[in-house]
Amino acid sequence: MTNLINFGKIICSVRKYGENKIPQSIFYEVIVEYQIYGENSAGLYDYKKHVEICESLDLIKQDSGNLVLTDEGIEYYNSISTNAKGEKIIDIITEDLKNKIIRKIIQKKEFLEKEFDKSTVIIEPIDGEPCFTMVAGTKKKMNQNVIELLKELDLISFQKTKYEISSKISDKVKKPNAKPLSEKQLYDILKKQQEVGARAEQLTIESETRRLKNMGVEEIILKRISRKSKSDVSAGYDVDSFEGSKIGIKHDRFIEVKGTTSGYPVFYWSENERDAAQKLGERYFIYVWTNIGKANEKLSSIIKNPHHEIVEKKYEKIQTITTWQIDWYGDEDSLKKYNH
């Protein structure tokens, strides 16, 4: 089963041979010659599978009978820890290494899509929030090397009889099966979302108060930081605040607040919010809070002028959700037939 130690061993073996490439025949002799503590599968067949995954994630490539490190592979090599002698320590897996592979997996859309297509994925409410889960029995159809890698990266986790899919990669599921949702479950989801939103807005008020207080802003001004969402839900943002460099009578920092109970900053941005961002430009911000309701809740991201950063710069990690508005005047003949 593939793990990050396998990745490190492959990349270091290619690098060690020289010029970031190695003949494949020599590589496979070297790679199975010695084992490292913590390796899952270390036979010739196993390493051919591990190499395939490295290729899928653009860490290495094949060229004229050689295995060659890509720029991403060299970057990964440089991130592997070293000892006092400058030697790479392959069996130490840092958060930096994990995050590099997570980012590659997220970028490589087809890498996960083809695997999830082989399984049965269900959307169901868990603790008042919609979650993606994979029926444990159907994972047998997937590449088990990929499954083990996703588990090590905490992108999937086993919960009782099923695997829960992290929100970091749940958008790679093309056709999830929606589990029947009762009226109460829908109410619980909406209530949870309201609680998370209110908590994130309160945290934003507290954060803004600290920021401006540290800038020497007077208490009478700090008390004017407020939740716009309480008085006007159509404003396109949630919190009125001040930039701080030059305090005037009017608010001049307008904050749309996004909160999630997960540790990954995924959020929805409405057309109304986008319009407000376009009009307000540099004065409009998005504050993204993660792990809401948990001990490690934090302000994960601040996006200034998001219309420019997301729309004008054509930010890639966007999934468009379409809603149709239909003006239907009806058919009098069909109504007459129905009434008779």
Contacts in CASP RR format, 6 or more apart in sequence:
PFRMAT RR
TARGET T0000
AUTHOR 0000-0000-0000
METHOD contacts of the structure
MODEL  1
MTNLINFGKIICSVRKYGENKIPQSIFYEVIVEYQIYGENSAGLYDYKKH
VEICESLDLIKQDSGNLVLTDEGIEYYNSISTNAKGEKIIDIITEDLKNK
IIRKIIQKKEFLEKEFDKSTVIIEPIDGEPCFTMVAGTKKKMNQNVIELL
KELDLISFQKTKYEISSKISDKVKKPNAKPLSEKQLYDILKKQQEVGARA
EQLTIESETRRLKNMGVEEIILKRISRKSKSDVSAGYDVDSFEGSKIGIK
HDRFIEVKGTTSGYPVFYWSENERDAAQKLGERYFIYVWTNIGKANEKLS
SIIKNPHHEIVEKKYEKIQTITTWQIDWYGDEDSLKKYNH
1 40 0 8 1.000
1 41 0 8 1.000
1 144 0 8 1.000
1 145 0 8 1.000
1 147 0 8 1.000
1 148 0 8 1.000
2 40 0 8 1.000
2 41 0 8 1.000
2 49 0 8 1.000
2 50 0 8 1.000
2 53 0 8 1.000
2 145 0 8 1.000
2 146 0 8 1.000
2 148 0 8 1.000
2 149 0 8 1.000
3 38 0 8 1.000
3 39 0 8 1.000
3 40 0 8 1.000
3 148 0 8 1.000
3 149 0 8 1.000
3 152 0 8 1.000
4 93 0 8 1.000
4 97 0 8 1.000
4 98 0 8 1.000
4 101 0 8 1.000
4 149 0 8 1.000
4 152 0 8 1.000
5 36 0 8 1.000
5 38 0 8 1.000
5 39 0 8 1.000
5 40 0 8 1.000
5 90 0 8 1.000
5 91 0 8 1.000
5 93 0 8 1.000
6 39 0 8 1.000
6 40 0 8 1.000
6 41 0 8 1.000
6 47 0 8 1.000
6 50 0 8 1.000
7 50 0 8 1.000
7 54 0 8 1.000
7 59 0 8 1.000
7 76 0 8 1.000
7 101 0 8 1.000
8 76 0 8 1.000
8 77 0 8 1.000
8 80 0 8 1.000
8 88 0 8 1.000
8 90 0 8 1.000
9 31 0 8 1.000
9 36 0 8 1.000
9 39 0 8 1.000
9 90 0 8 1.000
10 31 0 8 1.000
10 47 0 8 1.000
10 50 0 8 1.000
10 51 0 8 1.000
10 54 0 8 1.000
10 59 0 8 1.000
10 60 0 8 1.000
11 54 0 8 1.000
11 59 0 8 1.000
11 60 0 8 1.000
11 69 0 8 1.000
11 73 0 8 1.000
11 76 0 8 1.000
11 77 0 8 1.000
11 80 0 8 1.000
12 77 0 8 1.000
12 80 0 8 1.000
12 88 0 8 1.000
12 90 0 8 1.000
13 22 0 8 1.000
13 27 0 8 1.000
13 30 0 8 1.000
13 31 0 8 1.000
14 20 0 8 1.000
14 21 0 8 1.000
14 22 0 8 1.000
14 27 0 8 1.000
14 60 0 8 1.000
14 67 0 8 1.000
14 68 0 8 1.000
14 69 0 8 1.000
15 69 0 8 1.000
15 74 0 8 1.000
15 77 0 8 1.000
17 26 0 8 1.000
17 27 0 8 1.000
17 30 0 8 1.000
20 68 0 8 1.000
20 69 0 8 1.000
20 74 0 8 1.000
21 63 0 8 1.000
21 66 0 8 1.000
21 67 0 8 1.000
21 68 0 8 1.000
21 69 0 8 1.000
22 30 0 8 1.000
22 66 0 8 1.000
22 67 0 8 1.000
23 65 0 8 1.000
23 66 0 8 1.000
23 67 0 8 1.000
24 62 0 8 1.000
24 65 0 8 1.000
24 66 0 8 1.000
24 67 0 8 1.000
27 67 0 8 1.000
28 44 0 8 1.000
28 47 0 8 1.000
28 48 0 8 1.000
31 47 0 8 1.000
32 42 0 8 1.000
32 43 0 8 1.000
32 44 0 8 1.000
32 47 0 8 1.000
35 42 0 8 1.000
36 90 0 8 1.000
36 91 0 8 1.000
37 91 0 8 1.000
38 91 0 8 1.000
40 46 0 8 1.000
40 148 0 8 1.000
41 47 0 8 1.000
41 49 0 8 1.000
41 50 0 8 1.000
49 145 0 8 1.000
50 145 0 8 1.000
51 60 0 8 1.000
51 67 0 8 1.000
53 145 0 8 1.000
53 146 0 8 1.000
53 149 0 8 1.000
54 60 0 8 1.000
55 61 0 8 1.000
55 62 0 8 1.000
56 108 0 8 1.000
56 111 0 8 1.000
57 72 0 8 1.000
57 101 0 8 1.000
57 104 0 8 1.000
57 105 0 8 1.000
57 108 0 8 1.000
57 111 0 8 1.000
58 70 0 8 1.000
58 72 0 8 1.000
58 73 0 8 1.000
58 104 0 8 1.000
58 108 0 8 1.000
59 69 0 8 1.000
59 70 0 8 1.000
59 72 0 8 1.000
59 73 0 8 1.000
59 76 0 8 1.000
59 104 0 8 1.000
60 67 0 8 1.000
60 68 0 8 1.000
60 69 0 8 1.000
60 70 0 8 1.000
60 73 0 8 1.000
61 67 0 8 1.000
61 68 0 8 1.000
61 70 0 8 1.000
62 68 0 8 1.000
69 77 0 8 1.000
72 104 0 8 1.000
75 100 0 8 1.000
76 97 0 8 1.000
76 100 0 8 1.000
76 101 0 8 1.000
77 88 0 8 1.000
79 94 0 8 1.000
79 96 0 8 1.000
79 97 0 8 1.000
79 100 0 8 1.000
80 88 0 8 1.000
80 89 0 8 1.000
80 90 0 8 1.000
80 92 0 8 1.000
80 97 0 8 1.000
81 88 0 8 1.000
81 89 0 8 1.000
81 92 0 8 1.000
81 94 0 8 1.000
82 88 0 8 1.000
82 89 0 8 1.000
83 89 0 8 1.000
93 152 0 8 1.000
98 152 0 8 1.000
98 153 0 8 1.000
101 149 0 8 1.000
101 153 0 8 1.000
102 153 0 8 1.000
102 155 0 8 1.000
102 168 0 8 1.000
105 111 0 8 1.000
105 112 0 8 1.000
105 150 0 8 1.000
105 153 0 8 1.000
105 155 0 8 1.000
105 169 0 8 1.000
106 168 0 8 1.000
106 169 0 8 1.000
106 317 0 8 1.000
109 172 0 8 1.000
112 169 0 8 1.000
112 172 0 8 1.000
113 172 0 8 1.000
113 174 0 8 1.000
115 142 0 8 1.000
115 143 0 8 1.000
115 146 0 8 1.000
116 134 0 8 1.000
116 142 0 8 1.000
116 172 0 8 1.000
116 173 0 8 1.000
116 174 0 8 1.000
117 174 0 8 1.000
117 175 0 8 1.000
118 138 0 8 1.000
118 141 0 8 1.000
118 142 0 8 1.000
119 134 0 8 1.000
119 135 0 8 1.000
119 138 0 8 1.000
119 139 0 8 1.000
119 141 0 8 1.000
119 142 0 8 1.000
120 134 0 8 1.000
120 135 0 8 1.000
120 138 0 8 1.000
120 177 0 8 1.000
121 132 0 8 1.000
121 133 0 8 1.000
121 134 0 8 1.000
121 135 0 8 1.000
121 165 0 8 1.000
121 173 0 8 1.000
121 175 0 8 1.000
121 176 0 8 1.000
121 177 0 8 1.000
122 132 0 8 1.000
122 133 0 8 1.000
122 134 0 8 1.000
122 135 0 8 1.000
122 162 0 8 1.000
122 176 0 8 1.000
122 177 0 8 1.000
122 178 0 8 1.000
122 179 0 8 1.000
123 130 0 8 1.000
123 131 0 8 1.000
123 132 0 8 1.000
123 133 0 8 1.000
123 176 0 8 1.000
123 177 0 8 1.000
123 178 0 8 1.000
123 179 0 8 1.000
124 130 0 8 1.000
124 131 0 8 1.000
124 133 0 8 1.000
124 179 0 8 1.000
125 131 0 8 1.000
125 179 0 8 1.000
125 181 0 8 1.000
125 185 0 8 1.000
125 188 0 8 1.000
125 189 0 8 1.000
126 133 0 8 1.000
126 164 0 8 1.000
127 192 0 8 1.000
127 261 0 8 1.000
128 185 0 8 1.000
128 188 0 8 1.000
128 189 0 8 1.000
128 191 0 8 1.000
128 192 0 8 1.000
129 189 0 8 1.000
129 192 0 8 1.000
129 193 0 8 1.000
129 261 0 8 1.000
130 189 0 8 1.000
131 164 0 8 1.000
131 165 0 8 1.000
132 164 0 8 1.000
132 165 0 8 1.000
132 167 0 8 1.000
132 170 0 8 1.000
132 173 0 8 1.000
132 176 0 8 1.000
133 159 0 8 1.000
133 162 0 8 1.000
133 163 0 8 1.000
133 164 0 8 1.000
133 165 0 8 1.000
134 156 0 8 1.000
134 162 0 8 1.000
134 163 0 8 1.000
134 164 0 8 1.000
134 165 0 8 1.000
135 162 0 8 1.000
136 158 0 8 1.000
136 161 0 8 1.000
136 162 0 8 1.000
136 163 0 8 1.000
139 147 0 8 1.000
139 163 0 8 1.000
147 156 0 8 1.000
150 156 0 8 1.000
150 169 0 8 1.000
151 157 0 8 1.000
151 158 0 8 1.000
154 166 0 8 1.000
155 165 0 8 1.000
155 166 0 8 1.000
155 168 0 8 1.000
155 169 0 8 1.000
156 163 0 8 1.000
156 164 0 8 1.000
156 165 0 8 1.000
156 166 0 8 1.000
157 163 0 8 1.000
157 164 0 8 1.000
157 166 0 8 1.000
158 164 0 8 1.000
165 173 0 8 1.000
166 262 0 8 1.000
166 264 0 8 1.000
167 260 0 8 1.000
167 262 0 8 1.000
167 263 0 8 1.000
167 264 0 8 1.000
167 266 0 8 1.000
168 264 0 8 1.000
168 266 0 8 1.000
171 266 0 8 1.000
171 319 0 8 1.000
196 259 0 8 1.000
196 260 0 8 1.000
196 261 0 8 1.000
196 292 0 8 1.000
196 293 0 8 1.000
197 257 0 8 1.000
197 259 0 8 1.000
197 292 0 8 1.000
199 259 0 8 1.000
199 289 0 8 1.000
199 292 0 8 1.000
199 293 0 8 1.000
199 297 0 8 1.000
200 257 0 8 1.000
200 258 0 8 1.000
200 259 0 8 1.000
200 287 0 8 1.000
200 289 0 8 1.000
200 292 0 8 1.000
201 227 0 8 1.000
201 229 0 8 1.000
201 238 0 8 1.000
201 239 0 8 1.000
201 257 0 8 1.000
203 289 0 8 1.000
203 292 0 8 1.000
203 297 0 8 1.000
203 299 0 8 1.000
204 238 0 8 1.000
204 239 0 8 1.000
204 255 0 8 1.000
204 257 0 8 1.000
204 287 0 8 1.000
204 289 0 8 1.000
204 299 0 8 1.000
205 225 0 8 1.000
205 226 0 8 1.000
205 227 0 8 1.000
205 239 0 8 1.000
207 287 0 8 1.000
207 299 0 8 1.000
208 225 0 8 1.000
208 239 0 8 1.000
208 241 0 8 1.000
208 253 0 8 1.000
208 255 0 8 1.000
209 222 0 8 1.000
209 225 0 8 1.000
212 221 0 8 1.000
212 222 0 8 1.000
212 225 0 8 1.000
212 241 0 8 1.000
212 242 0 8 1.000
212 244 0 8 1.000
213 222 0 8 1.000
215 244 0 8 1.000
217 242 0 8 1.000
217 244 0 8 1.000
217 247 0 8 1.000
221 242 0 8 1.000
221 247 0 8 1.000
224 240 0 8 1.000
224 242 0 8 1.000
224 251 0 8 1.000
225 239 0 8 1.000
225 240 0 8 1.000
225 241 0 8 1.000
225 242 0 8 1.000
226 239 0 8 1.000
226 240 0 8 1.000
227 238 0 8 1.000
227 239 0 8 1.000
228 235 0 8 1.000
228 237 0 8 1.000
228 238 0 8 1.000
228 239 0 8 1.000
228 240 0 8 1.000
228 254 0 8 1.000
229 235 0 8 1.000
229 238 0 8 1.000
229 239 0 8 1.000
234 272 0 8 1.000
235 276 0 8 1.000
236 256 0 8 1.000
236 270 0 8 1.000
236 272 0 8 1.000
236 273 0 8 1.000
236 275 0 8 1.000
236 276 0 8 1.000
237 254 0 8 1.000
237 255 0 8 1.000
237 256 0 8 1.000
237 273 0 8 1.000
237 276 0 8 1.000
237 280 0 8 1.000
237 284 0 8 1.000
238 255 0 8 1.000
238 256 0 8 1.000
238 257 0 8 1.000
239 254 0 8 1.000
239 255 0 8 1.000
239 257 0 8 1.000
239 287 0 8 1.000
240 251 0 8 1.000
240 253 0 8 1.000
240 254 0 8 1.000
240 255 0 8 1.000
241 251 0 8 1.000
241 253 0 8 1.000
241 254 0 8 1.000
241 255 0 8 1.000
242 248 0 8 1.000
242 251 0 8 1.000
242 252 0 8 1.000
242 253 0 8 1.000
243 252 0 8 1.000
243 253 0 8 1.000
243 283 0 8 1.000
244 253 0 8 1.000
252 283 0 8 1.000
253 283 0 8 1.000
253 285 0 8 1.000
254 276 0 8 1.000
254 280 0 8 1.000
254 283 0 8 1.000
254 284 0 8 1.000
254 285 0 8 1.000
255 284 0 8 1.000
255 285 0 8 1.000
255 286 0 8 1.000
255 287 0 8 1.000
256 269 0 8 1.000
256 273 0 8 1.000
256 276 0 8 1.000
256 277 0 8 1.000
256 284 0 8 1.000
256 285 0 8 1.000
256 286 0 8 1.000
256 287 0 8 1.000
256 306 0 8 1.000
257 286 0 8 1.000
257 287 0 8 1.000
257 289 0 8 1.000
258 265 0 8 1.000
258 267 0 8 1.000
258 268 0 8 1.000
258 286 0 8 1.000
258 287 0 8 1.000
258 288 0 8 1.000
258 289 0 8 1.000
259 267 0 8 1.000
259 288 0 8 1.000
259 289 0 8 1.000
259 290 0 8 1.000
259 292 0 8 1.000
260 266 0 8 1.000
260 267 0 8 1.000
260 288 0 8 1.000
260 289 0 8 1.000
260 290 0 8 1.000
260 291 0 8 1.000
260 292 0 8 1.000
261 291 0 8 1.000
261 292 0 8 1.000
261 293 0 8 1.000
261 294 0 8 1.000
262 290 0 8 1.000
262 291 0 8 1.000
263 290 0 8 1.000
263 291 0 8 1.000
263 300 0 8 1.000
264 290 0 8 1.000
265 288 0 8 1.000
265 290 0 8 1.000
265 300 0 8 1.000
265 301 0 8 1.000
267 286 0 8 1.000
267 288 0 8 1.000
268 321 0 8 1.000
269 286 0 8 1.000
269 306 0 8 1.000
269 310 0 8 1.000
274 307 0 8 1.000
274 311 0 8 1.000
276 284 0 8 1.000
277 284 0 8 1.000
277 286 0 8 1.000
277 305 0 8 1.000
277 306 0 8 1.000
277 307 0 8 1.000
278 307 0 8 1.000
278 311 0 8 1.000
281 305 0 8 1.000
281 307 0 8 1.000
281 308 0 8 1.000
282 304 0 8 1.000
282 305 0 8 1.000
284 304 0 8 1.000
284 305 0 8 1.000
284 306 0 8 1.000
284 307 0 8 1.000
285 302 0 8 1.000
285 303 0 8 1.000
285 304 0 8 1.000
285 305 0 8 1.000
285 306 0 8 1.000
286 301 0 8 1.000
286 302 0 8 1.000
286 303 0 8 1.000
286 306 0 8 1.000
287 299 0 8 1.000
287 301 0 8 1.000
287 302 0 8 1.000
288 299 0 8 1.000
288 300 0 8 1.000
288 301 0 8 1.000
288 302 0 8 1.000
288 303 0 8 1.000
289 297 0 8 1.000
289 298 0 8 1.000
289 299 0 8 1.000
289 300 0 8 1.000
290 297 0 8 1.000
290 298 0 8 1.000
290 300 0 8 1.000
291 297 0 8 1.000
291 298 0 8 1.000
303 309 0 8 1.000
303 310 0 8 1.000
309 315 0 8 1.000
310 318 0 8 1.000
END
